[in-house]
Amino acid sequence: MKILIIKTSSLGDIVHTNPIISDLKRNLDDIEIHWLIEESFASLLSIFPIEHVIISKFRTWKKNIFNKKMISEFTDLCNQISSQDYDYVIDFQGLLRTGILCKSENAFGYNFKSIKEPLGSLFYKNKIHVEKDLHAIDRNRLLASKVFNFKIDLKKPNFSFNLNKNNNLENIVFFITGTSNIQKKWSISNWVKCAKHLEQHNYQVILPWGNHSEYEDCLSIYDQTNNTKILEKMSIDALAQQLSKANFVIGVDSGLTHLASALDIPTIGLFMHSHPNLTGIKNPNAIAENIGGYSQNPHINEVIKKFEDLA
């Protein structure tokens, strides 16, 4: 049985979809999982236990709509999908642009009331209702379970990675400070205070980054502390390997924070402009604590106390 999973972006959303891999493999025999993903996140799938990766370039295409090259590349993508003769195509993205790819009889997706962009559901031959007020991990797992009619325990998502985890290094804490949404950021002064507190307990703080703005934030923290180190820029799969060495992670609501938690690293998620009940870190196999919420900036003292209680 050949299955195409469509979840193209973003990093945290892709991580939230990962548990369906173990659900599918536990409940179905002789399956081959293919995954359609945005080009910029493709390296992450190198550590997912799946059989094949298909690359999309939607983020580039939307800037060059009706460009001849864009039309040619999109047509090639459609042909690539149709040539595989999938038994099931499941769109977990729930957007109009991904719905367009799901015109076969074997295409499944959220129904009009469940989907993020309702027009996308018009392209599915098989429309499935899943409540919208559930955690993203639960919604993804429920969609898959309803497609194949198997039961799941929503309290026990299992993440699957082809990765040699190594969190045996002592006193290593990662700070995930970067996020694409400025309203989800925690202040530099809070990160500095947190790092200085950890220094008193002999923790080294590692600072990853993904773009120039994030690097500048890390540099500002580094300049004001004595126990921080800035990582070099690296691919997502290489960064996952580095994250696996951590004793603990403290991070804002960003893909890397969700990835760290999914890798079973004890993690505190900081929420300022999103709802933890819908997109918070969630892992029954490791410490996964959410602090804050929409318009609720976590206080530095609360974060430090939570870390001391859990570390």
C-alpha positions as CSV (number, residue, x, y, z in Angstrom):
1,M,0.0,0.0,0.0
2,K,1.5,3.3,-1.1
3,I,0.5,6.4,0.9
4,L,1.2,10.1,0.1
5,I,1.3,12.4,3.1
6,I,0.9,16.1,2.2
7,K,2.3,18.4,4.9
8,T,4.5,21.0,3.3
9,S,5.2,23.5,6.1
10,S,6.1,24.9,8.6
11,L,8.7,23.1,10.7
12,G,6.5,22.8,13.9
13,D,3.5,21.7,11.8
14,I,5.6,19.0,10.2
15,V,6.8,17.8,13.6
16,H,3.1,17.7,14.8
17,T,2.4,15.4,11.9
18,N,5.2,13.0,12.6
19,P,3.2,10.7,15.1
20,I,1.0,9.5,12.3
21,I,4.0,7.5,11.0
22,S,4.0,5.2,14.0
23,D,0.2,5.1,14.0
24,L,0.2,4.0,10.3
25,K,3.0,1.4,10.8
26,R,1.4,0.0,13.9
27,N,-2.0,-0.5,12.4
28,L,-1.4,-1.2,8.7
29,D,0.7,-3.9,7.0
30,D,3.1,-3.5,4.1
31,I,2.9,0.2,3.7
32,E,5.1,2.6,1.8
33,I,5.0,6.2,3.1
34,H,5.8,9.1,0.7
35,W,5.8,12.7,2.0
36,L,5.3,16.0,0.1
37,I,7.2,18.8,1.8
38,E,8.4,22.4,1.1
39,E,12.0,22.5,-0.2
40,S,13.3,24.5,2.8
41,F,12.2,21.8,5.3
42,A,13.1,18.8,3.2
43,S,16.3,17.9,5.2
44,L,14.1,17.2,8.3
45,L,12.5,14.3,6.5
46,S,15.9,12.6,6.2
47,I,15.4,11.6,9.8
48,F,11.8,10.5,9.4
49,P,11.3,6.7,8.9
50,I,9.6,7.1,5.6
51,E,10.3,5.7,2.1
52,H,10.3,8.7,-0.3
53,V,10.3,12.5,-0.3
54,I,8.7,14.8,-2.9
55,I,9.7,18.4,-3.0
56,S,7.3,21.3,-3.5
57,K,8.3,25.0,-4.0
58,F,5.0,26.7,-3.0
59,R,6.8,29.5,-1.2
60,T,8.8,30.4,-4.3
61,W,5.9,29.8,-6.7
62,K,3.6,32.2,-4.9
63,K,6.1,35.0,-5.5
64,N,6.1,34.2,-9.2
65,I,2.6,33.2,-10.0
66,F,1.9,32.7,-13.7
67,N,5.7,32.7,-14.4
68,K,6.5,30.1,-17.1
69,K,9.1,28.4,-14.9
70,M,6.6,28.3,-12.0
71,I,3.9,26.8,-14.2
72,S,6.4,24.2,-15.6
73,E,7.6,23.2,-12.1
74,F,4.1,22.9,-10.7
75,T,3.0,20.8,-13.7
76,D,6.0,18.6,-13.1
77,L,5.0,18.2,-9.5
78,C,1.4,17.2,-10.5
79,N,2.8,14.7,-13.0
80,Q,5.2,13.3,-10.4
81,I,2.3,12.7,-8.0
82,S,-0.1,11.2,-10.5
83,S,2.7,8.8,-11.9
84,Q,3.1,7.2,-8.5
85,D,-0.5,5.7,-8.5
86,Y,-1.0,6.2,-4.8
87,D,-3.5,4.1,-2.9
88,Y,-4.1,7.0,-0.6
89,V,-3.4,10.7,-0.8
90,I,-4.0,12.5,2.5
91,D,-3.7,16.3,2.8
92,F,-2.9,17.3,6.3
93,Q,-2.0,20.9,5.2
94,G,-5.6,21.9,4.5
95,L,-4.8,24.7,2.1
96,L,-6.2,25.6,-1.3
97,R,-2.8,25.1,-2.9
98,T,-2.4,21.6,-1.5
99,G,-6.0,20.7,-2.2
100,I,-5.5,21.3,-5.9
101,L,-3.1,18.3,-5.8
102,C,-5.7,16.0,-4.4
103,K,-8.1,15.4,-7.3
104,S,-7.9,11.6,-7.4
105,E,-10.5,9.2,-6.1
106,N,-8.2,8.2,-3.4
107,A,-7.7,11.7,-2.0
108,F,-8.7,12.5,1.6
109,G,-8.7,15.7,3.7
110,Y,-10.6,17.8,6.3
111,N,-14.1,18.7,5.4
112,F,-15.4,22.3,4.9
113,K,-15.9,22.9,8.6
114,S,-12.6,21.3,9.7
115,I,-10.1,22.7,7.2
116,K,-8.0,25.8,7.5
117,E,-8.9,27.1,4.0
118,P,-12.4,25.8,3.3
119,L,-12.1,26.0,-0.5
120,G,-9.3,23.4,-0.4
121,S,-11.9,20.8,0.7
122,L,-13.7,21.1,-2.7
123,F,-10.9,19.0,-4.3
124,Y,-11.1,16.0,-2.0
125,K,-13.3,13.1,-3.0
126,N,-13.3,12.0,0.6
127,K,-14.0,14.7,3.2
128,I,-13.5,14.0,6.9
129,H,-14.7,16.0,9.9
130,V,-12.2,16.6,12.8
131,E,-12.9,19.1,15.5
132,K,-10.9,22.3,15.1
133,D,-10.4,23.0,18.8
134,L,-8.1,20.1,19.3
135,H,-4.3,20.1,19.6
136,A,-2.7,19.9,16.1
137,I,-1.1,16.6,16.9
138,D,-4.5,15.1,17.8
139,R,-6.1,16.5,14.7
140,N,-3.5,15.0,12.5
141,R,-3.7,11.6,14.2
142,L,-7.5,11.6,14.1
143,L,-7.6,12.4,10.4
144,A,-5.3,9.4,9.7
145,S,-7.3,7.1,12.0
146,K,-10.6,8.0,10.3
147,V,-9.1,7.5,6.8
148,F,-8.1,3.9,7.7
149,N,-10.6,3.2,10.4
150,F,-8.3,2.3,13.3
151,K,-8.4,3.4,16.9
152,I,-5.7,5.6,18.6
153,D,-5.0,6.8,22.1
154,L,-4.8,10.6,21.9
155,K,-2.9,10.7,25.2
156,K,0.0,8.7,23.7
157,P,1.4,10.2,20.5
158,N,4.7,8.5,19.6
159,F,7.3,10.4,17.6
160,S,9.5,8.4,15.1
161,F,13.0,9.5,14.0
162,N,16.0,7.8,12.4
163,L,18.5,9.5,14.7
164,N,21.1,8.3,17.1
165,K,20.1,10.4,20.1
166,N,22.9,11.4,22.5
167,N,21.8,13.5,25.4
168,N,24.6,12.2,27.7
169,L,26.5,15.5,27.7
170,E,26.2,17.1,31.1
171,N,24.9,20.6,31.8
172,I,23.9,21.6,28.2
173,V,20.8,23.7,27.8
174,F,19.6,25.0,24.4
175,F,17.8,28.3,24.2
176,I,15.5,28.5,21.1
177,T,15.1,32.3,20.8
178,G,14.2,32.6,17.1
179,T,10.7,32.6,15.6
180,S,9.2,33.9,12.3
181,N,6.6,35.9,14.3
182,I,8.1,38.8,16.3
183,Q,5.1,38.7,18.7
184,K,6.2,35.2,19.8
185,K,9.6,36.4,20.9
186,W,10.8,36.6,24.5
187,S,12.8,39.6,25.4
188,I,16.6,39.6,25.1
189,S,16.8,40.8,28.7
190,N,14.9,37.7,29.8
191,W,17.2,35.4,27.9
192,V,20.2,37.1,29.5
193,K,18.8,36.8,33.0
194,C,18.0,33.2,32.4
195,A,21.5,32.4,31.1
196,K,23.1,34.2,34.0
197,H,21.0,32.2,36.4
198,L,22.0,28.9,34.7
199,E,25.7,30.0,34.9
200,Q,25.4,29.9,38.7
201,H,24.6,26.2,38.4
202,N,27.4,25.4,35.8
203,Y,25.1,25.1,32.8
204,Q,26.4,26.0,29.3
205,V,23.8,27.5,27.0
206,I,23.8,26.8,23.3
207,L,22.2,29.3,20.9
208,P,21.1,28.0,17.4
209,W,19.9,30.4,14.7
210,G,18.5,30.3,11.2
211,N,18.7,33.8,9.7
212,H,20.4,37.1,10.2
213,S,17.9,38.5,12.6
214,E,18.0,35.4,14.8
215,Y,21.8,35.5,14.7
216,E,21.8,39.2,15.9
217,D,19.6,38.2,18.8
218,C,21.9,35.3,19.7
219,L,24.9,37.6,19.4
220,S,23.3,40.1,21.8
221,I,22.7,37.4,24.4
222,Y,26.3,36.1,23.9
223,D,27.8,39.6,24.4
224,Q,26.1,39.9,27.8
225,T,26.8,36.5,29.2
226,N,29.8,34.2,29.9
227,N,28.3,30.8,29.5
228,T,26.8,30.9,26.0
229,K,27.9,29.6,22.7
230,I,26.5,30.4,19.3
231,L,26.2,27.4,16.9
232,E,27.2,27.7,13.3
233,K,24.3,27.7,10.8
234,M,23.3,24.2,9.8
235,S,20.6,22.1,8.1
236,I,17.6,21.0,10.1
237,D,18.6,17.4,10.3
238,A,22.1,18.4,11.5
239,L,20.6,20.7,14.1
240,A,18.4,17.9,15.3
241,Q,21.5,15.9,16.0
242,Q,22.9,18.8,18.0
243,L,19.6,19.2,19.9
244,S,19.7,15.5,20.9
245,K,22.8,16.2,23.0
246,A,21.0,18.7,25.2
247,N,20.0,18.0,28.8
248,F,17.2,20.6,28.5
249,V,15.7,23.0,26.0
250,I,13.9,26.3,26.7
251,G,12.3,27.8,23.7
252,V,9.7,30.1,22.2
253,D,6.8,28.7,20.1
254,S,8.9,27.8,17.1
255,G,9.6,24.7,15.0
256,L,12.9,23.9,16.8
257,T,11.3,23.9,20.2
258,H,8.7,21.4,19.0
259,L,11.4,19.3,17.3
260,A,13.4,19.3,20.6
261,S,10.4,18.0,22.5
262,A,9.6,15.4,19.9
263,L,13.2,14.1,20.3
264,D,12.4,13.4,23.9
265,I,14.5,16.3,25.2
266,P,13.0,17.8,28.4
267,T,11.6,21.1,27.1
268,I,9.9,24.2,28.4
269,G,7.9,26.0,25.8
270,L,7.3,29.8,26.1
271,F,4.1,31.2,24.7
272,M,3.3,34.8,24.1
273,H,1.1,34.9,21.0
274,S,-0.4,31.5,20.5
275,H,-2.5,28.9,22.4
276,P,-0.6,26.0,24.0
277,N,-3.8,23.9,24.1
278,L,-3.8,24.0,20.2
279,T,-0.1,24.1,19.3
280,G,1.9,23.6,22.6
281,I,4.7,21.1,23.0
282,K,3.2,17.7,23.8
283,N,5.1,14.5,24.5
284,P,4.1,11.8,27.1
285,N,7.6,10.3,27.0
286,A,9.5,13.3,28.2
287,I,9.1,16.5,30.2
288,A,7.1,18.9,28.1
289,E,5.9,22.0,29.9
290,N,4.1,25.0,28.4
291,I,4.3,28.5,30.1
292,G,2.3,31.5,29.0
293,G,-0.3,31.8,26.3
294,Y,-2.0,34.2,24.0
295,S,-1.1,37.7,25.3
296,Q,0.5,36.1,28.4
297,N,4.2,36.8,28.5
298,P,6.0,34.3,30.7
299,H,7.7,35.9,33.7
300,I,11.4,35.2,34.0
301,N,11.0,34.1,37.6
302,E,8.3,31.6,36.6
303,V,10.6,30.1,33.9
304,I,13.6,29.8,36.2
305,K,11.5,28.2,38.9
306,K,10.0,25.7,36.4
307,F,13.4,24.8,35.2
308,E,14.7,24.3,38.7
309,D,11.7,22.1,39.5
310,L,12.2,19.9,36.4
311,A,15.9,19.8,35.6
